[in-house]
Amino acid sequence: MKLLRQFLIVLIVCFTGEVLSKVVHIPLPGSIIGMILLFICLISGIIKLEMIAEISKFLLDHLAFFFIPAGVGLLAYVGILKKNLLPILVICFITTFLVMIVTGWTVQLIKQQLNNKKRSID
């Protein structure tokens, strides 16, 4: 029953994001709005981490399972994928390296700020 309650909390937040997306016409997908709402609720304490911890761990442990429908859906577009294989691969490689570079810079920046705070406290 505990997992069901936790799943219901996550589902309500996701549903709220979908409704806001449709009603307010925000140019973001409802799932993204739902994640932002969940983040705000967690930061503000409206939703405690303990309230969704177990279902979150379960969903993250089984995350790969949720990519199966998208992978199967790609089979319907094999012809388009074959025609555009080279541009798709180039884009994938370039964006992968960009993400790695930006992530590295971000980690360095955060480490630098934490070291500066630590030095100012000492």
MDTraj code that builds the backbone (N, CA, C; nanometers):
import mdtraj as md
import numpy as np

residues = "MET LYS LEU LEU ARG GLN PHE LEU ILE VAL LEU ILE VAL CYS PHE THR GLY GLU VAL LEU SER LYS VAL VAL HIS ILE PRO LEU PRO GLY SER ILE ILE GLY MET ILE LEU LEU PHE ILE CYS LEU ILE SER GLY ILE ILE LYS LEU GLU MET ILE ALA GLU ILE SER LYS PHE LEU LEU ASP HIS LEU ALA PHE PHE PHE ILE PRO ALA GLY VAL GLY LEU LEU ALA TYR VAL GLY ILE LEU LYS LYS ASN LEU LEU PRO ILE LEU VAL ILE CYS PHE ILE THR THR PHE LEU VAL MET ILE VAL THR GLY TRP THR VAL GLN LEU ILE LYS GLN GLN LEU ASN ASN LYS LYS ARG SER ILE ASP".split()
xyz = np.array([
    [0.0819, -0.1202, 0.0000],
    [0.0000, 0.0000, 0.0000],
    [0.0863, 0.1266, 0.0000],
    [0.2035, 0.1165, 0.0648],
    [0.2928, 0.2314, 0.0725],
    [0.3422, 0.2710, -0.0673],
    [0.3813, 0.1715, -0.1498],
    [0.4270, 0.2004, -0.2853],
    [0.3167, 0.2611, -0.3700],
    [0.1955, 0.2137, -0.3496],
    [0.0821, 0.2676, -0.4237],
    [0.0597, 0.4148, -0.3892],
    [0.0702, 0.4477, -0.2613],
    [0.0542, 0.5867, -0.2170],
    [0.1646, 0.6741, -0.2775],
    [0.2872, 0.6237, -0.2750],
    [0.3987, 0.7002, -0.3314],
    [0.3824, 0.7187, -0.4823],
    [0.3391, 0.6122, -0.5490],
    [0.3171, 0.6220, -0.6930],
    [0.2053, 0.7203, -0.7245],
    [0.1041, 0.7233, -0.6415],
    [-0.0072, 0.8160, -0.6604],
    [0.0397, 0.9608, -0.6480],
    [0.1297, 0.9878, -0.5547],
    [0.1848, 1.1232, -0.5397],
    [0.2569, 1.1651, -0.6670],
    [0.3429, 1.0770, -0.7174],
    [0.4173, 1.1080, -0.8404],
    [0.3212, 1.1247, -0.9573],
    [0.2211, 1.0381, -0.9648],
    [0.1231, 1.0447, -1.0729],
    [0.0426, 1.1747, -1.0687],
    [0.0035, 1.2180, -0.9501],
    [-0.0725, 1.3432, -0.9357],
    [0.0115, 1.4618, -0.9821],
    [0.1393, 1.4622, -0.9455],
    [0.2274, 1.5726, -0.9874],
    [0.2432, 1.5719, -1.1398],
    [0.2618, 1.4526, -1.1979],
    [0.2732, 1.4433, -1.3448],
    [0.1445, 1.4877, -1.4144],
    [0.0326, 1.4451, -1.3601],
    [-0.0970, 1.4834, -1.4173],
    [-0.1175, 1.6347, -1.4081],
    [-0.0785, 1.6927, -1.2956],
    [-0.0889, 1.8381, -1.2786],
    [-0.0048, 1.9103, -1.3832],
    [0.1145, 1.8578, -1.4107],
    [0.1996, 1.9165, -1.5145],
    [0.1352, 1.9088, -1.6518],
    [0.0716, 1.7954, -1.6819],
    [0.0027, 1.7802, -1.8105],
    [-0.1139, 1.8779, -1.8225],
    [-0.1910, 1.8911, -1.7147],
    [-0.3061, 1.9826, -1.7163],
    [-0.2585, 2.1260, -1.7336],
    [-0.1548, 2.1647, -1.6595],
    [-0.1014, 2.3009, -1.6736],
    [-0.0528, 2.3269, -1.8156],
    [0.0100, 2.2288, -1.8756],
    [0.0589, 2.2439, -2.0121],
    [-0.0544, 2.2715, -2.1091],
    [-0.1649, 2.2018, -2.0913],
    [-0.2791, 2.2184, -2.1822],
    [-0.3588, 2.3455, -2.1526],
    [-0.3811, 2.3746, -2.0253],
    [-0.4670, 2.4877, -1.9877],
    [-0.3966, 2.6214, -2.0061],
    [-0.2721, 2.6306, -1.9611],
    [-0.2000, 2.7580, -1.9630],
    [-0.1243, 2.7777, -2.0948],
    [-0.1165, 2.6729, -2.1763],
    [-0.0474, 2.6769, -2.3055],
    [0.0995, 2.7146, -2.2899],
    [0.1633, 2.6529, -2.1909],
    [0.3073, 2.6714, -2.1714],
    [0.3783, 2.5897, -2.2791],
    [0.4785, 2.6470, -2.3450],
    [0.5440, 2.5740, -2.4549],
    [0.6438, 2.4693, -2.4057],
    [0.6057, 2.3934, -2.3058],
    [0.6863, 2.2837, -2.2532],
    [0.5988, 2.1602, -2.2434],
    [0.6563, 2.0428, -2.2607],
    [0.5764, 1.9215, -2.2421],
    [0.5290, 1.9105, -2.0973],
    [0.4134, 1.8511, -2.0799],
    [0.3569, 1.8354, -1.9468],
    [0.4458, 1.7563, -1.8532],
    [0.5195, 1.6599, -1.9068],
    [0.6087, 1.5802, -1.8223],
    [0.7213, 1.6652, -1.7642],
    [0.7713, 1.7593, -1.8424],
    [0.8768, 1.8491, -1.7940],
    [0.8203, 1.9427, -1.6879],
    [0.7020, 1.9954, -1.7111],
    [0.6379, 2.0817, -1.6113],
    [0.6152, 2.0028, -1.4831],
    [0.5737, 1.8761, -1.4962],
    [0.5550, 1.7915, -1.3790],
    [0.6837, 1.7718, -1.3009],
    [0.7954, 1.7514, -1.3728],
    [0.9242, 1.7357, -1.3037],
    [0.9641, 1.8642, -1.2320],
    [0.9378, 1.9772, -1.2950],
    [0.9681, 2.1054, -1.2312],
    [0.8815, 2.1233, -1.1065],
    [0.7537, 2.0888, -1.1175],
    [0.6648, 2.0972, -1.0010],
    [0.7117, 2.0057, -0.8881],
    [0.7523, 1.8835, -0.9226],
    [0.8017, 1.7907, -0.8214],
    [0.9276, 1.8462, -0.7555],
    [1.0159, 1.9036, -0.8344],
    [1.1377, 1.9640, -0.7804],
    [1.1039, 2.0768, -0.6834],
    [1.0105, 2.1636, -0.7236],
    [0.9699, 2.2749, -0.6376],
    [0.9064, 2.2227, -0.5087],
    [0.8227, 2.1202, -0.5208],
    [0.7578, 2.0622, -0.4019],
    [0.8598, 1.9983, -0.3087],
    [0.9624, 1.9355, -0.3645],
    [1.0663, 1.8756, -0.2813],
    [1.1516, 1.9816, -0.2132],
    [1.1880, 2.0856, -0.2865],
    [1.2702, 2.1926, -0.2300],
    [1.1952, 2.2672, -0.1205],
    [1.0671, 2.2948, -0.1450],
    [0.9890, 2.3722, -0.0482],
    [0.9404, 2.2880, 0.0694],
    [0.9498, 2.1562, 0.0593],
    [0.9073, 2.0706, 0.1693],
    [0.7610, 2.0300, 0.1631],
    [0.6912, 2.0698, 0.0585],
    [0.5512, 2.0283, 0.0434],
    [0.5453, 1.8759, 0.0317],
    [0.6389, 1.8210, -0.0447],
    [0.6540, 1.6756, -0.0544],
    [0.7894, 1.6424, 0.0082],
    [0.7886, 1.5571, 0.1068],
    [0.9125, 1.5130, 0.1701],
    [0.9717, 1.4000, 0.0857],
    [1.1034, 1.3925, 0.0843],
    [1.1708, 1.2899, 0.0058],
    [1.1269, 1.1500, 0.0486],
    [1.1030, 1.1317, 0.1766],
    [1.0603, 1.0013, 0.2275],
    [0.9246, 0.9599, 0.1698],
    [0.8452, 1.0581, 0.1284],
    [0.7120, 1.0295, 0.0761],
    [0.7162, 0.9614, -0.0611],
    [0.8295, 0.9765, -0.1338],
    [0.8383, 0.9168, -0.2685],
    [0.9683, 0.8402, -0.2888],
    [1.0441, 0.8166, -0.1836],
    [1.1777, 0.7566, -0.1965],
    [1.1734, 0.6157, -0.2556],
    [1.0868, 0.5298, -0.2055],
    [1.0860, 0.3905, -0.2500],
    [1.0389, 0.3765, -0.3950],
    [0.9350, 0.4485, -0.4315],
    [0.8856, 0.4373, -0.5698],
    [0.9848, 0.5010, -0.6664],
    [1.0539, 0.6057, -0.6227],
    [1.1558, 0.6684, -0.7074],
    [1.2698, 0.5719, -0.7333],
    [1.3135, 0.5022, -0.6302],
    [1.4200, 0.4032, -0.6470],
    [1.3742, 0.2916, -0.7406],
    [1.2527, 0.2457, -0.7233],
    [1.1986, 0.1408, -0.8105],
    [1.1965, 0.1860, -0.9559],
    [1.1468, 0.3066, -0.9799],
    [1.1379, 0.3579, -1.1171],
    [1.2759, 0.3773, -1.1784],
    [1.3710, 0.4258, -1.1001],
    [1.5068, 0.4437, -1.1519],
    [1.5746, 0.3097, -1.1782],
    [1.5498, 0.2119, -1.0924],
    [1.6073, 0.0785, -1.1131],
    [1.5558, 0.0131, -1.2406],
    [1.4347, 0.0475, -1.2810],
    [1.3727, -0.0130, -1.3992],
    [1.3590, 0.0859, -1.5150],
    [1.4434, 0.1869, -1.5167],
    [1.4349, 0.2934, -1.6162],
    [1.4527, 0.2408, -1.7594],
    [1.5427, 0.1468, -1.7780],
    [1.5678, 0.0945, -1.9129],
    [1.4419, 0.0336, -1.9731],
    [1.3584, -0.0238, -1.8899],
    [1.2336, -0.0850, -1.9358],
    [1.1436, 0.0169, -2.0064],
    [1.1486, 0.1427, -1.9629],
    [1.0614, 0.2454, -2.0194],
    [1.1068, 0.2925, -2.1569],
    [1.2283, 0.2548, -2.1993],
    [1.2769, 0.2922, -2.3322],
    [1.2347, 0.1917, -2.4394],
    [1.1837, 0.0770, -2.3994],
    [1.1439, -0.0259, -2.4962],
    [1.0364, 0.0249, -2.5925],
    [0.9280, 0.0880, -2.5454],
    [0.8268, 0.1366, -2.6416],
    [0.8833, 0.2370, -2.7419],
    [0.9730, 0.3241, -2.6976],
    [1.0326, 0.4215, -2.7903],
    [1.1191, 0.3495, -2.8935],
    [1.1947, 0.2487, -2.8501],
    [1.2780, 0.1723, -2.9425],
    [1.1953, 0.0969, -3.0449],
    [1.0861, 0.0382, -2.9998],
    [0.9970, -0.0336, -3.0913],
    [0.9303, 0.0650, -3.1869],
    [0.8958, 0.1832, -3.1373],
    [0.8344, 0.2852, -3.2220],
    [0.9263, 0.3313, -3.3336],
    [1.0575, 0.3255, -3.3100],
    [1.1530, 0.3640, -3.4152],
    [1.1490, 0.2698, -3.5337],
    [1.1060, 0.1472, -3.5111],
    [1.0992, 0.0503, -3.6215],
    [1.0042, 0.0958, -3.7312],
    [0.9067, 0.1764, -3.6974],
    [0.8133, 0.2269, -3.7977],
    [0.8801, 0.3281, -3.8907],
    [0.9957, 0.3805, -3.8511],
    [1.0638, 0.4839, -3.9290],
    [1.2005, 0.4387, -3.9792],
    [1.2165, 0.3087, -4.0001],
    [1.3457, 0.2555, -4.0451],
    [1.3884, 0.3194, -4.1769],
    [1.2952, 0.3396, -4.2698],
    [1.3284, 0.4004, -4.3991],
    [1.3854, 0.5401, -4.3833],
    [1.3224, 0.6201, -4.3017],
    [1.3696, 0.7571, -4.2777],
    [1.5045, 0.7544, -4.2078],
    [1.5199, 0.6630, -4.1127],
    [1.6467, 0.6529, -4.0398],
    [1.7606, 0.6126, -4.1328],
    [1.7347, 0.5215, -4.2260],
    [1.8379, 0.4784, -4.3203],
    [1.8824, 0.5940, -4.4098],
    [1.7863, 0.6730, -4.4570],
    [1.8187, 0.7856, -4.5456],
    [1.9020, 0.8915, -4.4746],
    [1.8779, 0.9089, -4.3443],
    [1.9423, 1.0166, -4.2688],
    [2.0401, 0.9643, -4.1647],
    [2.0963, 0.8466, -4.1855],
    [2.1821, 0.7844, -4.0853],
    [2.3056, 0.8680, -4.0539],
    [2.3751, 0.9161, -4.1570],
    [2.4971, 0.9931, -4.1335],
    [2.4706, 1.1221, -4.0556],
    [2.3729, 1.2053, -4.0952],
    [2.3475, 1.3261, -4.0159],
    [2.3061, 1.2940, -3.8717],
    [2.2285, 1.1878, -3.8537],
    [2.1859, 1.1506, -3.7183],
    [2.3065, 1.1108, -3.6337],
    [2.3968, 1.0311, -3.6905],
    [2.5157, 0.9895, -3.6162],
    [2.6057, 1.1080, -3.5834],
    [2.6239, 1.1979, -3.6794],
    [2.7067, 1.3171, -3.6550],
    [2.6467, 1.4002, -3.5422],
    [2.5173, 1.4211, -3.5465],
    [2.4501, 1.4979, -3.4414],
    [2.4656, 1.4289, -3.3063],
    [2.4505, 1.2971, -3.3037],
    [2.4650, 1.2225, -3.1779],
    [2.6050, 1.2380, -3.1202],
    [2.7078, 1.2246, -3.2040],
    [2.8450, 1.2378, -3.1551],
    [2.8749, 1.3799, -3.1082],
    [2.8340, 1.4786, -3.1856],
    [2.8607, 1.6182, -3.1481],
    [2.7905, 1.6529, -3.0172],
    [2.6626, 1.6165, -3.0059],
    [2.5901, 1.6513, -2.8829],
    [2.6431, 1.5736, -2.7631],
    [2.6896, 1.4506, -2.7843],
    [2.7491, 1.3743, -2.6739],
    [2.8728, 1.4458, -2.6218],
    [2.9598, 1.4893, -2.7114],
    [3.0792, 1.5602, -2.6679],
    [3.0450, 1.6943, -2.6038],
    [2.9457, 1.7643, -2.6570],
    [2.9043, 1.8911, -2.5957],
    [2.8530, 1.8697, -2.4539],
    [2.7733, 1.7660, -2.4351],
    [2.7207, 1.7367, -2.3014],
    [2.8348, 1.7018, -2.2063],
    [2.9307, 1.6241, -2.2544],
    [3.0449, 1.5891, -2.1696],
    [3.1261, 1.7126, -2.1317],
    [3.1483, 1.8010, -2.2256],
    [3.2258, 1.9227, -2.1994],
    [3.1523, 2.0133, -2.1009],
    [3.0240, 2.0373, -2.1261],
    [2.9461, 2.1250, -2.0370],
    [2.9363, 2.0640, -1.8973],
    [2.9187, 1.9336, -1.8890],
    [2.9130, 1.8678, -1.7584],
    [3.0456, 1.8827, -1.6859],
    [3.1558, 1.8631, -1.7560],
    [3.2882, 1.8806, -1.6946],
    [3.3080, 2.0216, -1.6435],
    [3.2732, 2.1202, -1.7238],
    [3.2862, 2.2596, -1.6808],
    [3.1988, 2.2875, -1.5585],
    [3.0777, 2.2341, -1.5606],
    [2.9858, 2.2562, -1.4490],
    [3.0409, 2.1955, -1.3208],
    [3.0922, 2.0732, -1.3291],
    [3.1495, 2.0080, -1.2106],
    [3.2693, 2.0873, -1.1598],
    [3.3551, 2.1329, -1.2496],
    [3.4702, 2.2129, -1.2078],
    [3.4260, 2.3425, -1.1409],
    [3.3260, 2.4075, -1.1963],
    [3.2757, 2.5324, -1.1390],
    [3.2187, 2.5099, -0.9991],
    [3.1409, 2.4051, -0.9844],
    [3.0815, 2.3762, -0.8533],
    [3.1894, 2.3396, -0.7520],
    [3.2877, 2.2582, -0.7931],
    [3.3978, 2.2239, -0.7026],
    [3.4744, 2.3485, -0.6603],
    [3.4971, 2.4374, -0.7554],
    [3.5688, 2.5617, -0.7270],
    [3.4919, 2.6461, -0.6259],
    [3.3607, 2.6584, -0.6447],
    [3.2788, 2.7360, -0.5518],
    [3.2769, 2.6731, -0.4129],
    [3.2691, 2.5392, -0.4070],
    [3.2703, 2.4711, -0.2775],
    [3.4038, 2.4892, -0.2076],
    [3.5142, 2.4843, -0.2828],
    [3.6460, 2.5076, -0.2240],
    [3.6595, 2.6507, -0.1725],
    [3.6065, 2.7476, -0.2484],
    [3.6105, 2.8872, -0.2042],
    [3.5298, 2.9068, -0.0757],
    [3.4130, 2.8430, -0.0662],
    [3.3320, 2.8526, 0.0557],
    [3.4053, 2.7892, 0.1724],
    [3.4675, 2.6754, 0.1475],
    [3.5400, 2.6047, 0.2524],
    [3.6556, 2.6898, 0.3044],
    [3.7286, 2.7541, 0.2125],
    [3.8400, 2.8413, 0.2516],
    [3.7931, 2.9620, 0.3289],
    [3.6783, 3.0181, 0.2900],
    [3.6293, 3.1372, 0.3593],
    [3.5787, 3.1020, 0.4990],
    [3.5337, 2.9784, 0.5189],
    [3.4885, 2.9351, 0.6522],
    [3.6085, 2.9120, 0.7427],
    [3.7153, 2.8548, 0.6863],
    [3.8372, 2.8269, 0.7656],
    [3.9049, 2.9548, 0.7967],
])
top = md.Topology()
chain = top.add_chain()
for i, resn in enumerate(residues, 1):
    res = top.add_residue(resn, chain, resSeq=i)
    for name in ("N", "CA", "C"):
        top.add_atom(name, md.element.get_by_symbol(name[0]), res)
traj = md.Trajectory(xyz[None], top)
